[in-house]
Amino acid sequence: MLEIGSKAPDFTLYDREGKQHSLSDYLGKKVVVYFYPRDNTPGCTRQACAFKNSFQEYVNKGIEVIGISKDSQASHQKFTDKYELPFLLLSDPDLQAIQAYDVYKEKKLYGKTGLGVVRSTFVMDEQGMIIQIYAKAKPDTNATEILEMLG
């Protein structure tokens, strides 16, 4: 598991339009990277909309918000359009970042056990160091908790 004070693993993933983004592109800014299980599911939709509703505060503080799931670029396009999400969603079908951040774990859902993305959020400072981890982020409050933590 990654720890507060450690260097955030860099990654290069594609957005919904096929443009590459690397975490290292955002050095010099605070960055919130949140990992979520799936587009258009109830919890993931509530979390994305909570970030959308707080987005102007993130912009005012100069903080980048990036959501990552293993969904396809096309799925991200539909999800972004449907909910008018103003921040970046990146597609990680090969689990590059998901595994680097150790958020692909055994989960129980409806009594069945399987591997999946555990909803987790990482906050990085301007040097790319992890300053906060929300290991089991709550979809409804995660966005505001981060803003409160950052002051």
matplotlib code that plots the C-alpha trace (Angstrom):
import matplotlib.pyplot as plt

x = [0.0, 1.2, 1.8, 1.5, 4.8, 5.8, 6.2, 3.0, 3.5, 3.5, 1.1, 0.2, -3.4, -5.9, -8.9, -12.3, -10.9, -7.8, -5.4, -2.6, -2.2, 0.6, 0.5, 3.9, 2.2, 0.7, 3.8, 3.6, -0.1, -2.0, -3.7, -6.6, -6.7, -9.7, -10.1, -13.7, -15.2, -17.4, -19.1, -22.9, -23.2, -25.0, -22.0, -19.7, -22.3, -22.8, -19.1, -18.5, -21.4, -20.1, -16.8, -18.7, -20.7, -17.4, -15.4, -15.3, -13.7, -11.1, -10.4, -10.2, -7.6, -5.7, -6.3, -6.6, -9.2, -8.7, -11.0, -9.7, -11.5, -11.0, -13.9, -13.3, -12.8, -16.3, -17.8, -16.1, -17.4, -21.0, -20.6, -19.1, -21.7, -24.6, -23.6, -21.7, -18.6, -16.0, -12.9, -10.7, -11.7, -8.9, -9.3, -7.2, -8.3, -4.9, -4.9, -1.6, -2.4, -5.0, -2.4, 0.4, -1.8, -2.8, -6.5, -7.4, -8.4, -10.7, -14.2, -17.5, -20.6, -24.0, -22.3, -19.8, -16.1, -14.1, -11.4, -12.3, -11.4, -11.8, -13.0, -9.9, -8.6, -5.1, -4.1, -0.7, 1.2, 3.0, 6.1, 4.0, 4.2, 1.1, -0.2, -3.5, -5.1, -8.8, -8.5, -12.3, -13.6, -17.2, -18.9, -21.1, -18.5, -15.1, -15.0, -15.9, -13.6, -10.6, -11.5, -11.8, -8.4, -6.7, -8.2]
y = [0.0, 3.5, 5.8, 9.5, 11.1, 8.7, 9.7, 9.1, 6.5, 8.2, 6.9, 7.7, 7.0, 8.2, 10.5, 10.1, 11.8, 9.7, 12.3, 11.0, 12.4, 11.6, 12.4, 14.1, 16.6, 18.1, 18.7, 22.2, 21.8, 19.9, 16.9, 14.7, 11.3, 9.2, 5.6, 4.3, 1.0, 1.8, 4.5, 5.0, 2.9, 4.6, 5.2, 6.2, 8.6, 10.2, 10.6, 12.1, 14.5, 15.5, 16.4, 18.3, 20.2, 21.2, 21.7, 25.5, 25.4, 23.1, 25.4, 28.4, 26.6, 25.5, 21.8, 19.3, 16.5, 13.3, 10.2, 6.8, 3.6, 0.6, 1.7, 2.4, 5.9, 5.6, 4.8, 7.8, 10.0, 8.9, 9.3, 12.7, 13.9, 12.5, 14.2, 17.2, 16.4, 19.2, 17.3, 14.6, 10.9, 8.5, 5.0, 2.3, -1.0, -2.6, -1.7, 0.2, 3.0, 0.9, -1.7, 0.9, 2.5, -0.9, -0.3, -3.6, -5.9, -8.7, -7.4, -8.9, -7.9, -9.5, -12.4, -13.1, -12.5, -11.2, -8.7, -5.1, -1.5, -0.3, 3.3, 5.2, 8.8, 10.1, 13.8, 14.9, 18.1, 20.2, 17.9, 14.7, 13.5, 11.9, 14.1, 12.3, 8.9, 8.0, 4.2, 3.6, 6.9, 7.7, 8.7, 11.4, 13.2, 12.5, 15.7, 18.0, 16.1, 16.8, 20.6, 20.8, 18.9, 21.3, 24.3]
z = [0.0, -0.8, 2.2, 2.9, 2.2, -0.6, -4.3, -6.2, -9.0, -12.4, -15.1, -18.7, -19.6, -22.2, -21.8, -23.5, -26.7, -27.0, -25.6, -23.3, -19.8, -17.4, -13.7, -14.2, -16.5, -13.4, -11.3, -9.9, -9.0, -6.3, -7.8, -6.6, -8.3, -7.5, -8.5, -8.9, -9.9, -12.9, -14.9, -14.4, -11.2, -8.3, -6.0, -8.8, -10.2, -6.8, -6.3, -9.8, -9.3, -5.8, -7.5, -10.2, -7.6, -5.8, -9.0, -9.0, -5.5, -6.8, -9.8, -7.4, -5.3, -8.4, -7.8, -10.6, -10.3, -12.2, -12.1, -13.1, -13.8, -16.1, -18.3, -21.9, -23.4, -25.0, -21.7, -20.2, -23.0, -22.4, -18.6, -19.0, -21.4, -19.4, -16.1, -17.7, -15.7, -16.0, -14.9, -16.5, -16.6, -17.6, -18.9, -17.4, -19.0, -18.5, -14.8, -15.1, -12.6, -10.7, -9.8, -9.2, -6.6, -5.1, -5.4, -7.3, -4.5, -3.5, -2.9, -1.9, -3.8, -3.3, -1.5, -4.3, -4.0, -6.9, -7.8, -8.4, -7.9, -4.4, -4.3, -3.2, -3.5, -3.4, -2.9, -4.2, -3.6, -6.2, -6.1, -6.7, -3.1, -1.6, 1.2, 1.9, 1.2, 1.4, 1.3, 1.2, 0.0, 0.6, -2.7, -1.2, 1.0, -0.5, -2.6, 0.3, 2.8, 0.5, 0.2, 4.0, 4.5, 2.1, 3.8]

ax = plt.figure().add_subplot(projection="3d")
ax.plot(x, y, z, "-o")
ax.set_aspect("equal")
plt.show()
